Amino acid sequence: MTNLVTTAEQLSIKTQAISLNSLCFSYEPERAILTDINLEITSGESVGLIGANGAGKTSLFLAICGILKPTYGEVRLFDRPIETGEFNPEIGLVFQNPDDQLFCPTVRDDIAFGLENIELSPEEVEARLNAALSLTGVTHLANRISHQLSGGEKCMVAIAAVLAMLPQIVLYDEPSANLDLRARRRLIKFLNSSRETTVISSHDLELIIEVCDRVVMLNQGRIVADGTPQEIMSNPSLMEVNGLEVPHSLTHNHQGNSKSSED
C-alpha cells in the first residue's frame, strides 16, 4: 500500500520549504495586492496566515502555487524557483470552497483525476487513491456522488484529492469555513496529525491556535507580524489595528492570569 507521508518524512530534516523574496503582485500598476513579501517557512512547520478580508491571503497562496505571476520578486520551493503556470507537484492547494475542487461523478473519480493526468499506472493510481481515502477517513464515501456530500465530507474529500498527489507542502484556504462543530473537530484532529509542511489561511483563529506553531499576519498585502499564535493574537492593539479580534481563549487566559497576579 502506498504511504502518503513518506516524502514528507524524508524532508523532516529542517530545510527551507518556502522562500519568498521581495514578492510583489498587482492586477493593475496602481493597485498593489502584495508588497515586498519576505518569508521563509521551514519543512515540517505548521503556519497560520491571518488577516482581515482583502489582506491578500488568497493572492499570496496563488502566487506561491505558481498560479499568479509575481510583478516582482521570487518564489522558491525547496530552493528551486517556480515558474508560473507550470505543474509543481511538491505543493498542493485546498480551496476554500470544495465545490470548486470536486467536479467528477464520484469521490473515487475526483481523487483519481489528478493521478490519471500525471500518467501513473492504473495500479499506482489505485494504491494512492486507497491510501488517501484511508488517511482522511473517507473510504466509506468512495462511491458516493461528491456533490451530495455534507460540507465536512466534501472538505475531507478535497484534502484527500490533494494528498493523493504526494505534495510536500499543503496550503489550506479557510478549511473550516461552513463546517459544523463535529466536522470542524475532525478537521482539527486531522491537521494536527499531518506530516506535510502546512500553511493555513483562516478567520477561525481558535483553529489556528490549536493547529499552528507560528502565525504570519497580513494587512493590505504586507506582512505586519510574525511569531507564535500567543504572541501575535493575544496583543489587543495589534489585532485591532489590523482588523481582527483577540480570540476568546486567549482573552480568557489573559484575564485569568491578570486576576492571579492581582491576588
N, C-alpha and C positions, 0 to 999 in steps of 0.2 A: 504494500500500500504506500502511495506517495506521502511523504511527510512534508507538510506545507510550511514548517518552521525551520527546516534545515538551513536554507540560505541565510535567514536572519540570524540564526545561531552562529553560523560561520563568521558573521560580521560583528560578533559580540565584542571583539577587540575594538577599543574606542577609536573610531575613525570619524572623519567629518562626513556625515551622510548628506547634509545640505549645506551649501555655502552660497550666500547671496552677496554680491559685491557691487555696491553703489547702484542697486537696481532701481530703475525709474520706468514708469509706464504712464502713457496718456493716450486717450482716444482722440483728443484734439490738442494742438500745441498749447493752447491756453488753459487746458483743463487737465491738470495732473491728477492721476489716480494713485500712483505710488511714487514716493520721492525719497531717493537716497537710502534705500533699504540695505543695511549691512547686517547679516545674520548668519550664525553658524549653529547647526544642530548636529549633535554627536549621535552616532549609531546607537540604537537602543533607547534613546531618550523618548519621553512622552511629554509633548509640549502643547500647552493650551494657547490658542490665539484668540484674544478677546478685543472688543471694541464696539462702539455704537454702530448702528446701521449706517452704511456708507463710509465706514472707516477704511475699506479696501481689502478686507479679509478674503473674499472670494476671488478678487482680481489677483491677489498675491498667490493663492492656490493655483490659479490658471497659468500664471507666469512660471511657477515652479514646475508645473507639469509639462511646460512647453506648448501650451495651447495659445497663450498670448505672447507675442514677441516684445521683449523689453525695448523701450525707447532708448534706454542707455543702461549699461551695466551688464552683469553676467550671472547666470545660474549654473552652479556646478553640483552634480550629484556624484558622490564618492570620487571627488577630484576630477571629474570628467565634465567638460562644458556640454550642456544640452543644446540641441538645435530645435528651434521652433518648428512644430508640425511633424517631427519625427516620432516614431514609436519608442517610448522609453520604458522598457519592461521592468526597470528597477523601482518604478513608482506607480502607485495606484491612487485614484481619487474616488471617494464615495460621495455621490451627490447628495445635496440636502433633501431633494425630493426623489425617492426611489422610483417613481413613475417615469422620471427622466432617464433612468438607467435600465429598467426592466421593460422589454418590448417584445419578447418571444412568447410563443403559446404557453409554455410551461416553465416551471422553475428549473428543471433539468436543462431545457433548451437555453435559458438565459445564462446559466453558469457555463455551459459548453460553448456558447457563441464565441467568446474571445479565444478560447483554447483552439477551436477549429480554425480560426482565422490566422493563427501562427503556425499552422500546418503541422500540428503534433499528430502522432499516430493515434488511431482510434483507442488503442489500449492505454496510452498515456492520458488522453482526454478523459477516459472513464475513470482512471485512477485518481487524477487530480480533482475531477468533479466529485467523486465519492468522498475524498478527503476533505474538500471544502464544505460539503454538506454536513459531514460529521463534526468538523471543527466548530462550525457556527450553530450546531444543534438543530438543523432544519432538514435532516434526512427524511423525516416523515412527510415533508412538503414536496418532495422531488417531482411528483407527477401532477401537482396542483397547478391551476391556472394562476399565473403570477398576479394578475390584476384583480383577482378575487380574494387575495390575502389581506389580513389585517395590516395596519401600519407597522406594527412591531415585526411581523413576519416579513413584510417587504424589506424593511431595513436590514434584517439579518441575511436575507437572500442577496441583496445588493452587495453586502460585505462579502458574502461567500463568492460572488462572481468576481470581485476584485482579488480576493486572496487566492483563488484558483490559478491566477496568473503568476503567483510566487513573487510578489513585489517585496522589496526590502524596506520600502518606505510607503506608508499609507496616510493619505490626507483625508480627514473626515470633516465634511462641511455640514454643521448643525445636525449631528447624527441623532440627537434625542428629540428633534422637533416633531411635534404631533404624536408622540408616543404616550401611551397610558403609563401609570406608575409601575405596573408589573413588567411591561416591555422595557421601560427605562432601566429598571433594576437589572434585568437580564443583560442589557447592553453594557452597563457599567461593569458588571461581573466579567463579561467577555473582554472589554477593553483592558481591564486590569490584568488579564491573563495573556494579553497579546505580547508577542516577542518581536514584532517589527518595530522599526522607528515610526512613531506616530505623531502627527500634528493634528490637533482637534480644534476647529473653529466652532465656537458655541456661545450663545447667550445664556445657556444653562450653566451658571457659574458654580453651582454646587457640584455638578458633574465634573467640571474642571478640577475642583478641589479634591475630589475622590480619585481621579484618574491620573492627573498630570503632576509632574515634579517641578515643572517650570512654566512660567506664563510670560508671553510676549503681548504687550498691549499696543494696538494701532489707534491712531487718531488722524483723520484726514490724510491717510496714505503714508504716515510716518510712524516709526517705532518710537514710542514715548516712554516705555518702561519695559524692563526685562529682569525677572527674578523669580523667586518662589511664589506659589499662589498666596501664601500667608503675607509675604512682604508686600506684594502688589495689591491684593484685593482687600486687605484689612486697613488700607490707607484711605480714609474717607475723602480727604481733599483731592487726592489723585484720582479716585474713582469718579467723584462728582464733576471735576473739570473735564473729564473725558467721556461724560455722558453715561456713566454706569453707577450702580449702587453696590455698596458692600453687601456680600451675601449674608443671609440671615445667620448661618452657622458661625461666621467669623464675628458678626456683631454680637451674638450671644456670648461667644468665648471672651471677646474683649470686655464686655460688661461684667462677666463673671470674674475675670482677672482684676478689674478695677475695684470691684467690691471686696475681693480677698485682700488686696493691698491696703484698702482703707481700714479693714478690720485689724 
